[in-house]
Amino acid sequence: MRIDLTTLLNGRVDKLAVSESFVPDLTDDTMPLLPADMTLTGPVSVEGMIAQGSGYMSFDAVVSAPYATRCDRCLADIEGKVEFPFRRFLVLPGRTGGLLEDDGTDPDELLVIRDSYLEADAAIMEEVALELPIYHLCREDCPGLCPRCGKRLADGDCGCGSKKDVDPRLAILQKLLDNSEKE
């Protein structure tokens, strides 16, 4: 995603609407990595505004990204969408516009404008990676997998619960219990 900021830098406009979407190049070394069990299922969309301030520019947007993963309990495929606000300050190379000194702005909140263009893909993808959920469930009451046979319990009972596992060292005691139940 490459945004031309020439009109803002020349002072012709004070605000520039941004409505972009991009498919990140995850093979690029500068791009943050997504968790291994997650994939993006569509383009990352960015809707927002770049505004000229007193000595700086701000980039405020809402970012959304669709993803696919597996349920952590039953391993079913699930899809979701992460959506979050994104805010950065834009600066020219070598200049911070007093942002760092005056208000304690974190250097990670700055994006550098190069040759009148803003390339924010890496910063946006870093935020996407941080905003993705850590724990994934297909539904809140997902029963998971049977510990004995591995069948998804959401698909129905597997019948393993009615069988009793007896420690072989205590098998003789189980025979005593079975005999007492018969009488």
N, C-alpha and C positions, 0 to 999 in steps of 0.2 A: 504494500500500500504506500504509494508515493503521493504526497499532497503538495501542490504548488502554492507557495505562500507569497508570491511576488506582489500581488495586489495589497496584501497586508503590510509587507515590508516597505512598499512605496507610499503607503499612507492613503491609498485610494479608497479603502474600506476599513472599517473598524472591526467587523466581524466576518467570519467565513464559516458557512455551514458545511459540515462534513457528514456525508452519507456514503460510506464505503464498505466493501466486504472483500476479504482476501482469504486465500487458502495458503496457510503457512508452509514454508519449505522446511520440514522437520529434519532434513538431512544437512541443513546449514549449521555449522558449528556455533554460530552466534545465537541461534534460536534456543530458548530454554526447552528442556525435555519435559514431556508429559509423563505421568506415571505409566509404567509398563503395561498395566492391565486396561488402559483407556485409549480410545482413538477418537479423533474428531470425525464426525459424520457429515459435515458440511462446512461451508465457509464461515469464518469469524466475521460478524458484522459490527460496524462501528457507526453510531449515530450521535452527532454532537455539534459542538461549536468551538471554533478557535477565535478568541477575542483579544484585541489589543488593550493592554492596561497601561498604567503609567510606568513606562520603562521595561515592561515585560509583556509576554503574551501567555495566555492560559489556554489549555486544551481540555475541555470538559466534554465527556461523552459517556454513553451507555454502550457497553460491549456485551455481546451475546455469542455463545458458541455451543452448538449441539455436540453431544458426545455419546459414545456407546461403551459399555463395560459389562461386567458380569456381577450378579448378586453375590454378596459375600457369604450368604448362608446356603443357597441352593444351586448356585452357579448358572442360573437362568440368564439369558441375554436381556439386558435392559438398556433403555435409551433415556437421556435427559438433556437438559439445557441449562447452562450456567449463564446468569445475567448479573452484571454488576456495574457500578459507576467507576469511571476512569478519569483521573485528573492529573495533569502534568503541566509544568511551566516550560515554555519554549525560550531558548536562549541562542544567541549567535556563538560561534566558536570562540573560546577565550574570554567570553563575557558572561557574567551571571546576573547582571542588572541589579546587583545589591541583594539578590534574593537570599543567598547563603548567609551573608553577614547580618542582615537586618532582622530576619524573622526565624532563623533557625531551620530553614528549609533543608530537607534531606537531599543530598546530591542525586539520589535515585529518583527524585521527583522532577528532575530536569531532563529535557530532551533537546538535543543540539540540532539546530537548523543548518543544513549543509547545502550550499549553492541554491538557496531560496526554496529548498524542498525539505519536507519533513518525512522521515521514514521511521514509523513508530511500531513496526511489526514486532520486533524483539521485545520491546517494553510491554506491548499489549499481550503477547504470548506468555510473558513471565507472569503477568497478572492472571491470565486464564489458568495457568498451571497452579497458581496459589489458590484460586477460587474453586477449583474442582473439589467435589466432596471427597472426604477421606474414606468414609464407610458407605457402601452401596447396598440397598435392599430393594428387591422387586416390589415388596409391600411391607408395611410395618410389622405385620404378624406372620411373616414368612417362617414356616416351621423348619426349613433347612433340609438336610439329607439324613437318611437313616444311617446310624453309625455302624450297623451290621452289614447291610447290602448296598448302601449308597443310593437308593432310589429317592427321587424327590418326593418328600412327604406332602407337598402341595397337590401332587397328582393323585393322591389317595394312599390308603394304608397299604403297606407292603406285607404285613403279616408277621414281621420279625418280632414285634413287641409281645406277641403271645408266647414265643419260645423263650425259655429261660436258659441262660448260660450259667453253667456251674463250673466252678474251678475244679479241675481234675483231682486236686488234692483233697477236695471235700466231697467228691462224688459218692463216697460211702455214706456220708450223712444225708445226702439227697435221697438215696435208696431208703433210708430209715423214714424220712419224711413221706416219701411216696407210699410206703407200706402203711404208715399210720393213717393216711388219707383214705386208703382203700377200706379200712376197718370201720 
